[in-house]
């Protein structure tokens, strides 16, 4: 038997720390790999964290309401698994103040070192941070795999010496959004293509299909049709269904294809926004999409999304609804490679073979990571999406 560390996982690119809500298992309990072990509150939601391995929980290193950083060890599991093992007396990431939370003491714990030693960073970044007494673990890195660069430290130094500005302090969610969007704007070379879409056929299909659904089914929304159309377009253009990984200056950089149509849906909250992810939409009919979309939105509004519901998307949809703007451009949500911004529907005069007509129209704006796709591919993808929305064969 060996002791295996349970660590705080990283959810998304900008997660830095989390607060323990509660342990779902007690010391001495037998646990199975993948079984819910604890609940963590992040800047975005409350996550259920699964056990890293099967075995017996022998020590917890974090008490309720205490915070830990990504990668910190928070428990020891006695298991036959040999990886990620180390004697608790050699634990480098556990917090000394959490020792009292263990009712089954093992070896004495060594003092906790600073986080700086285990943060990915360049030598010049480490040197500058040391000169100014900055903790590298508290600096958001914009380099490959979150590596802290010199400019990241320079920004932190500037923020440190700047006088406190008047105004309201950012909430945890607004800080998370600020980091994600700063990362998007600084590291993703993105461009936008735009196309109008006619909702006439979709409105008719929505009424006809909705009338055939069993009683008690979720009402179909326009977003459900957009989700299915985006999934269809991703299947037609698999090169768009991918994410970029690594430093483009190095040969190790890669474009990683996705295993399915995993699509994010931007949900507005009072204090920010969340992007729950619907997985494998290519296999779902409209009724099932409506059910999953509705449940995801409800959990987002109550901050009850699970970890898997926040990861894995290559593209997101942002629809600001009937009170939104005619057209807007959204920033790509890293590590995704595209986002579709849907302008409000409005009646427009459209010329046609039979003369001038009034049609319900919207502007679709697709922002794309230029490292993954070029303008021609993005334009073809958007054209295919518009054609699907204007007359696609819907899967119920």
C-alpha positions in Angstrom: 0.0 0.0 0.0 1.1 3.6 -0.7 0.0 7.0 0.3 -1.4 9.1 -2.6 -1.9 12.8 -2.4 -5.3 14.4 -3.3 -4.6 17.8 -4.8 -6.6 20.9 -5.7 -7.3 20.5 -9.5 -7.2 23.5 -11.9 -10.5 24.3 -13.5 -10.1 26.7 -16.4 -7.0 28.8 -17.2 -7.6 31.5 -14.5 -8.5 29.5 -11.4 -5.9 30.2 -8.7 -7.4 29.1 -5.4 -10.5 27.6 -3.9 -12.3 27.4 -0.5 -13.3 24.1 1.1 -17.0 23.9 1.6 -17.2 20.4 3.1 -15.7 16.9 3.0 -18.1 14.3 1.7 -16.1 11.4 3.3 -14.7 10.9 6.8 -11.2 9.8 7.8 -11.1 6.0 7.7 -13.8 5.7 4.9 -13.1 3.6 1.9 -13.4 5.5 -1.3 -13.5 4.7 -5.0 -11.6 6.6 -7.7 -14.0 9.1 -9.3 -16.3 9.1 -6.3 -17.3 12.5 -4.9 -14.9 13.4 -2.1 -15.3 17.0 -1.3 -16.9 20.3 -2.4 -14.9 23.4 -3.3 -16.0 26.9 -3.9 -14.1 28.7 -6.7 -14.5 32.2 -8.1 -17.2 30.8 -10.4 -19.1 28.0 -8.7 -19.2 25.2 -6.2 -17.5 22.1 -7.6 -17.6 18.5 -6.5 -14.1 17.0 -6.6 -13.7 13.3 -7.1 -11.2 11.0 -5.4 -8.0 10.7 -7.3 -7.6 7.0 -6.6 -9.4 4.2 -4.8 -8.3 3.4 -1.3 -8.9 4.7 2.3 -8.9 8.3 3.4 -6.3 8.5 6.1 -5.6 12.2 6.6 -7.2 15.6 5.6 -5.0 18.7 5.4 -7.7 21.3 4.9 -10.5 22.3 7.1 -13.9 23.8 6.2 -13.8 27.4 5.1 -10.0 27.2 4.6 -8.5 28.2 1.3 -5.9 26.3 -0.8 -4.2 27.1 -4.1 -4.3 25.0 -7.2 -1.9 22.1 -6.9 -1.9 22.1 -3.1 -2.2 18.7 -1.4 -5.3 18.6 0.8 -5.6 14.9 1.8 -3.8 11.5 1.8 -5.3 8.4 0.5 -3.9 4.9 1.3 -4.0 3.1 -1.9 -2.4 0.4 -4.0 -1.7 3.1 -6.6 2.0 3.9 -6.7 1.9 7.3 -8.6 1.8 10.7 -7.0 3.0 9.2 -3.7 5.1 10.8 -1.0 5.4 10.4 2.8 3.2 13.0 4.5 6.3 14.2 6.4 7.7 15.3 3.1 4.6 17.1 1.9 5.6 20.2 0.2 2.2 21.8 -0.5 0.0 21.2 2.5 -0.8 24.1 4.9 0.6 23.9 8.4 -2.6 25.4 9.9 -4.6 22.5 8.5 -2.8 19.8 10.6 -5.5 20.0 13.3 -8.1 18.9 10.9 -6.6 15.4 10.8 -7.9 13.0 13.5 -5.4 10.3 12.5 -1.9 11.9 12.7 0.8 10.4 10.6 4.4 11.7 10.4 5.3 15.2 11.5 4.9 17.7 8.6 7.7 19.8 7.4 7.3 23.6 7.2 5.6 24.8 4.1 8.0 26.5 1.5 6.9 29.4 -0.6 4.9 28.7 -3.7 7.5 30.5 -5.9 9.6 27.3 -6.2 6.9 25.4 -8.0 5.5 28.1 -10.3 6.4 27.9 -14.0 8.3 31.1 -14.6 11.2 32.5 -16.5 14.5 33.3 -14.7 14.2 37.1 -15.2 10.6 36.9 -13.9 11.8 35.1 -10.8 14.6 37.6 -10.3 12.4 40.7 -10.6 9.7 39.2 -8.3 12.3 38.4 -5.7 13.6 42.0 -5.9 10.2 43.4 -5.2 9.1 40.7 -2.7 6.3 39.4 -4.9 4.9 35.8 -4.7 5.0 34.3 -8.2 2.1 32.1 -7.3 -0.1 35.2 -7.0 0.8 36.5 -10.5 -1.3 35.3 -13.5 1.1 34.0 -16.1 0.5 34.7 -19.8 3.2 32.3 -21.1 2.7 28.7 -22.3 0.9 26.6 -19.7 0.5 29.6 -17.5 4.3 30.4 -17.3 5.0 33.7 -15.6 6.9 36.0 -17.9 8.9 39.2 -17.2 6.0 41.4 -18.4 3.6 39.6 -16.0 5.9 40.5 -13.1 6.3 44.1 -14.3 2.5 44.5 -14.3 2.3 43.2 -10.8 5.1 45.6 -9.7 3.2 48.5 -11.2 0.0 47.4 -9.4 1.9 47.1 -6.2 3.3 50.6 -6.2 0.2 52.3 -7.6 -2.0 54.2 -5.1 -5.3 52.7 -4.2 -7.9 53.9 -6.7 -11.4 55.0 -5.6 -14.3 52.8 -6.4 -15.7 49.4 -5.6 -13.4 46.4 -5.1 -13.9 43.6 -7.6 -15.8 40.6 -6.6 -14.1 37.2 -7.0 -16.2 36.5 -10.1 -15.3 39.9 -11.7 -11.6 39.2 -11.0 -11.9 35.8 -12.7 -13.6 37.5 -15.7 -11.0 40.2 -15.8 -8.1 37.7 -15.8 -9.8 35.5 -18.5 -10.5 38.4 -20.8 -7.1 40.0 -20.3 -5.6 36.6 -21.1 -7.8 36.4 -24.2 -6.9 39.8 -25.5 -3.2 39.5 -24.7 -2.6 35.9 -26.0 -5.2 35.1 -28.6 -4.8 36.8 -32.1 -8.5 36.9 -33.0 -10.6 38.2 -35.9 -14.3 38.4 -36.5 -16.5 37.5 -39.5 -20.2 38.6 -39.6 -23.2 37.4 -41.5 -27.0 38.1 -41.4 -29.4 35.2 -40.7 -33.1 35.0 -41.5 -35.1 33.4 -38.7 -38.4 32.8 -40.7 -37.9 29.1 -41.2 -36.6 28.5 -37.7 -39.5 30.3 -36.1 -41.9 28.0 -38.0 -39.9 24.9 -37.1 -39.9 26.0 -33.5 -43.7 26.2 -33.4 -44.2 23.0 -35.3 -41.7 20.9 -33.4 -42.7 22.3 -30.0 -46.3 21.2 -30.6 -45.2 17.6 -31.1 -43.2 17.3 -27.9 -44.7 15.3 -25.0 -46.3 17.1 -22.1 -43.9 18.3 -19.5 -41.0 18.7 -22.0 -38.8 21.8 -21.8 -39.9 24.6 -24.1 -37.6 24.9 -27.1 -35.7 28.2 -27.3 -33.8 29.8 -30.2 -30.6 28.8 -28.4 -31.5 25.1 -28.7 -31.6 25.4 -32.4 -28.4 27.4 -32.5 -26.7 24.7 -30.4 -27.7 22.0 -32.8 -26.8 24.1 -35.8 -23.3 24.9 -34.4 -22.8 21.1 -33.7 -23.7 20.4 -37.3 -21.3 23.0 -38.6 -18.5 21.7 -36.4 -19.0 18.2 -37.9 -18.9 19.7 -41.4 -15.7 21.7 -40.6 -13.8 19.7 -38.0 -10.8 22.0 -38.3 -12.9 24.6 -36.5 -13.5 22.1 -33.6 -10.1 22.4 -32.1 -8.0 24.4 -29.6 -4.4 25.7 -29.7 -1.8 24.6 -27.2 1.7 25.7 -26.5 4.0 28.5 -27.6 3.7 29.3 -31.3 7.5 30.0 -31.3 8.3 26.4 -30.4 7.9 23.3 -32.5 6.0 21.6 -29.6 2.9 23.8 -30.2 -0.1 21.9 -31.3 -3.7 22.3 -32.6 -5.7 19.7 -30.6 -8.9 18.4 -32.2 -11.9 17.9 -30.0 -13.6 14.5 -29.6 -17.1 15.9 -30.1 -19.2 19.0 -30.4 -18.7 20.5 -26.9 -20.3 23.9 -26.9 -20.4 26.6 -24.2 -23.4 28.9 -23.6 -22.8 32.2 -22.0 -25.1 32.8 -19.0 -25.4 36.3 -17.5 -25.5 36.6 -13.7 -26.1 39.6 -11.5 -22.3 39.8 -10.7 -20.8 38.5 -13.9 -21.3 35.5 -16.2 -20.6 31.8 -16.4 -20.2 29.6 -19.5 -21.6 26.1 -18.8 -20.7 23.5 -21.5 -23.0 21.1 -23.2 -21.0 18.0 -24.3 -21.4 15.9 -27.4 -24.3 18.0 -28.8 -23.9 16.3 -32.1 -25.7 13.2 -30.6 -28.6 15.2 -29.1 -32.0 16.0 -30.4 -33.7 19.3 -29.8 -35.7 18.0 -26.9 -32.6 16.7 -25.1 -30.7 19.9 -25.9 -33.5 21.9 -24.4 -33.5 19.8 -21.2 -29.7 20.0 -20.7 -29.5 23.7 -21.6 -32.3 24.5 -19.2 -30.7 22.5 -16.4 -27.2 24.0 -17.0 -28.6 27.5 -16.9 -30.5 26.8 -13.7 -27.3 25.5 -12.1 -25.3 28.4 -13.4 -27.8 30.9 -11.8 -27.5 29.1 -8.4 -23.7 28.6 -8.7 -24.1 24.8 -8.7 -22.2 23.8 -11.8 -20.0 20.8 -11.7 -16.4 20.8 -12.9 -17.1 18.9 -16.1 -19.8 21.4 -17.0 -17.2 24.2 -17.2 -14.6 22.5 -19.3 -14.0 21.0 -22.7 -15.7 23.5 -25.1 -14.0 24.7 -28.3 -16.7 27.3 -29.1 -19.3 29.3 -27.1 -22.5 31.1 -27.9 -23.3 34.5 -26.5 -26.9 35.6 -27.2 -28.0 38.8 -25.4 -31.6 38.3 -26.3 -34.3 40.6 -27.5 -33.0 43.6 -25.6 -29.4 43.1 -26.8 -27.6 45.1 -29.5 -28.1 44.7 -33.2 -24.5 43.4 -33.5 -21.7 42.9 -31.1 -18.3 41.3 -31.0 -17.4 38.8 -28.2 -13.9 37.9 -27.0 -12.9 34.3 -27.3 -13.0 32.5 -23.9 -9.6 30.8 -23.4 -8.7 28.0 -24.1 -11.6 27.9 -26.6 -10.9 28.9 -30.2 -14.2 30.7 -31.2 -17.3 32.4 -29.9 -20.5 33.2 -31.7 -22.2 36.5 -30.8 -25.9 36.6 -31.7 -27.5 40.1 -32.3 -31.1 40.8 -31.4 -33.8 39.7 -33.8 -35.5 42.6 -35.6 -37.7 43.1 -38.6 -35.8 44.1 -41.7 -36.7 44.9 -45.3 -35.2 42.3 -47.5 -35.2 42.3 -51.4 -36.1 39.0 -53.0 -37.3 37.5 -56.3 -40.9 38.2 -55.5 -40.2 41.8 -54.4 -39.5 43.5 -51.1 -40.3 41.5 -48.0 -40.1 42.1 -44.2 -38.1 39.3 -42.5 -37.0 38.7 -38.9 -33.2 39.0 -39.1 -30.2 38.9 -36.8 -26.5 39.6 -37.2 -24.1 36.7 -36.3 -20.6 37.6 -35.5 -18.0 34.8 -35.2 -14.7 35.6 -33.4 -12.0 33.1 -34.1 -8.5 32.3 -32.8 -6.3 33.0 -35.9 -3.8 30.3 -34.7 -6.5 27.7 -35.2 -8.3 28.9 -38.3 -8.0 31.4 -41.1 -10.5 33.8 -42.6 -11.7 31.6 -45.4 -12.4 28.6 -43.1 -14.2 30.8 -40.6 -16.3 32.4 -43.3 -17.3 29.0 -44.7 -18.1 27.7 -41.2 -20.3 30.8 -40.6 -22.0 30.4 -44.0 -22.8 26.8 -43.3 -24.2 27.7 -39.9 -26.4 30.4 -41.4 -27.7 28.0 -44.1 -28.5 25.4 -41.4 -30.4 28.0 -39.3 -32.4 29.2 -42.3 -33.5 25.8 -43.6 -31.8 22.9 -41.8 -33.1 19.5 -41.2 -33.7 19.5 -37.4 -33.2 16.4 -35.3 -35.9 16.2 -32.7 
